[in-house]
Amino acid sequence: MGDIIKGFLISLLTEKCFNEYFLKYNFLDVPCFKSSLSKGLGIGIIAGSILVKVPQILKILNSKSAKGINIYGVSLELFAITANFTYSYVMNFPFSAWGEGTFLALQTAAIAALVLHYSGSPMQAALFLSVYPAVVSALVSGYTPVDVLWTMQAVNVPIILVAKAIQVITNYKNGSTGQLSAVTCFLLFAGSIARIFTSIQETGDLIIIVTYCVSTIANGAIVFQLFWYWNVDTSVSTKNKNKKKKRT
């Protein structure tokens, strides 16, 4: 049992840090502290990602509406998530550095399908759910050149900006954040901040680090709107919008 626990701790901390902590009792080793903090944050982010978009999914299902959620923004976000975790997987980065991508991709794909379904396109939703897994399988199969995956990851930077900008503009035009889940948006913002640190520590990959920096800024803009429109009644905002149209 002791060997199992030791093996588990070494897999998390590395053998050097295990020795520093449990043999030398040196709890002030800075490199090990940073490494341990990064691992802990990574595992926490992955654990949180398992349910991070569930509030958003439930909100859509309960209201039977995807009002205020832009399908183009969701699609671009899904591309960004997919590019990130497939590139990281092929590059053999530690799972703690990108594992949440798998759960975020599943949940974002579900949101995209629900948006299509409640927008009156159930056939497109079914087709999407059939095609997406096949695309992911092709990307991680080993047959897709690494250069292609790197390019997809690099394209993430403008794509994240465009995806979030579409949602920000949609919120502005509607005068509310519609069916966006505050819990989901806050968690995504906090996760992207933490990922800047973990990416520096565990991957050292500049394109990954820049991607999370941009993601933090973009998610922060939506969180700002959530506070700005916090007490806005969506029905009132819709009436005001219709009045503006009649005047013009």
N, C-alpha and C positions, 0 to 999 in steps of 0.2 A: 504493500500500500504506500509505504514511504517513497519507494522508487517511482511509483506512478505520479505521486504529487510532485516529486522533484523534477521528473520529466516534463510535467505540465508547466511548472514554474520556469524551467529553462526555455521551453518553447515560447513563453511569453516575454521573459526578461533577457534572454541570451545567457550563455554559461558564465561569461565574464561578470555580468551584473548579479547573477545568482550568487557567485562567489563573494562579490563585494558585500552583498546584503546579509547573506546567511552564514558565511564562513568568517569574513573579516569584520562583520557588523559595521561596515562603513556606509552609513545611510546618507552621507553628504556628498557622495560621488556625483558630480554635476552631469557628466555624459550619461550615466546610468539613470539619473533622475529624469533627464529629458526623454530618454528612450522609454522608460517606464510610463511616464506621463503620456507620451504619444500613443503607446500601446493601449493604455487605459482609456484614453479619449476615443481611439479607434474602435475599441470593443463597445464602448458606450454608444457611439454613433450608430454602429451596426445594430445593436440591440434596439435602439430607438427607432431606426429606420423600418423595422419589421411592421410597425403600426403607424408610422408618421403620417401617411396619407389616408389612413382608414377613416379619420373624421371627415375628410373631404368626400370620400366615397359614400359614407353613410349620409352625409348632408344631401348629396345628389339623389340617392335612393329614397330618402324620407320625403323630400320635396317633389320627387319625380320631375325634376327640372335641372337643367345645366345652365340656367340663365346667368350671364355675367362671366362664363368661362369660355374663352376663345379657343376653338379647336386647333387653330394654326399655332397658337402659343404653346398648347399642350404637346402638339406633335414635334415642335422644335425642341421643347424641353426633353421629350423622350429620346430624340436623336442625340442630344448632348449627354444624357445619362448613359445611353447605350454605348456611345463612342468611348466614354470614360472607362466603364468597367470592362469592356472587351479589350481595349488597349492595355489596361492595367493587368488583366488576366494573361494576355499573351506575353507581356513583358516580365511576368513572374514576380510582380511586386507583392509584398506581404498582403494577405487577405484583410488584415486589420486596416490597411491603407485605402481599400476600395470596396470592401464587402457590401456596404450599404447600397451600392449601385444595383446589385441584383434585386434587392427588395424594392427599391425605388422604381426600377424599371417595370416590375410586375404591377405595382400599384398605379403607376402613371399610365401604363397600357390599359388598365382597367378603367381609369378615368376617361381616357380618350374614347374607349368603346362606349362608355355611358353617355358621353357628350354626343357622339354620333347617334346613338340609339334614341335619346330624348330630343334630338334635333330632327327626328323623322327619317333617319337613315339606318334602320336595323340591319339591312343587308350589308351595308358598308361596315358596320360594327363587327359583324360576324366574319367578313372577309379580312378585316384588319387583324382580328384575333387569330386568324389562321396563318397569315403571312408573317407577322412579326416574329414568332418563335423560329420560323425557318430562316429569317434574316440573321438572327442572333446566332443560330447554330452555324451558319456559314462563316460568320465573323470570327468565331472562336475555334473553328475546326482545324486551323493551322494552314489552310489553303489560301487564306486571304493574306497578301503580303503585308509585312509590318509597316512598310511605308504608307500603305493605304490607311491603316489604322492610326498611324501618327498624324496623317493629314486630317482624318476625321476628328481627332482630338484637338488639333490646332484650330480647325474650323469652329470648334466649340465656343471659342471666345466671342466671335461676333454673333453666333447663333444664340447663345445665352442672352446676350444683350438684346437681340431682336425679339426673342421669345418673351422675355420679361417686359420689354417695351410695348409689345402688342397687348399684354395683359394690363399694363399701367394705363395705356391709352383707352382700352375698353372700360376700365374702371372710371376713368375721367369722364368719358362720354356718357356713361350710365349714371354718374353722380353717386355711385356706391360700389362696393366690392362684391355685390351679388351673392352667389353661392360659395364664394371662397371661404375656406375654413381658416379662422384665425390661428388655431392650434397648429395646423399643418404649416402655415406660413412662418410662424415664429420658430418652429422646430427646424425648418429648412434653413432659415437665416442663421440660427445658432450653430447648426451642423456645418454650414459652409465656412463659418469663422474658425471653428475647431479644425476643419480639414486643411486650412492653410498651414497650421503648425505641424499636423501629422504628416502632411505631404513633404514638408521641408525635412522632417526627421527620418521618414521611412522610404521615400523614393528619391528625393533630390532632383526630380525631373522638373525642369523649368516650366514646361508647357502645362503640366498638371497644376503646379503652384499658381501660375498666372490664371488658369481657368477658375480655380477656387476663389482667387481675389476678385475676379470679375463677377462670379456668382454671388459673392457676399454683397457687393455693391447693388447688384440687380435685385436680390432678395430683400435687401434693406429698403429699396424704393417701394416695394409692395407692402412691407410691414408699416412703412410710414403712411401709406394710403389707408391701411386698416385702421390706424389711429385717427386719421383725418376724417374718414367716413364712418367712424365707429357707431354713432347714434343716428345715422341716416336711415330713414324708412325707405326701403326699396320701392314700395308702391307710390310714395310721394315723389321720389326721384323720377319714376317712370312718367307720372302725370306731368311733372315740370318739363320733362323732355318732350312730351307730346305737345304741350302748350307752345314750346319754342318752335316746334316744327310748323304748327298752325300759323304762328306769327310770320314765319318766313314764307 
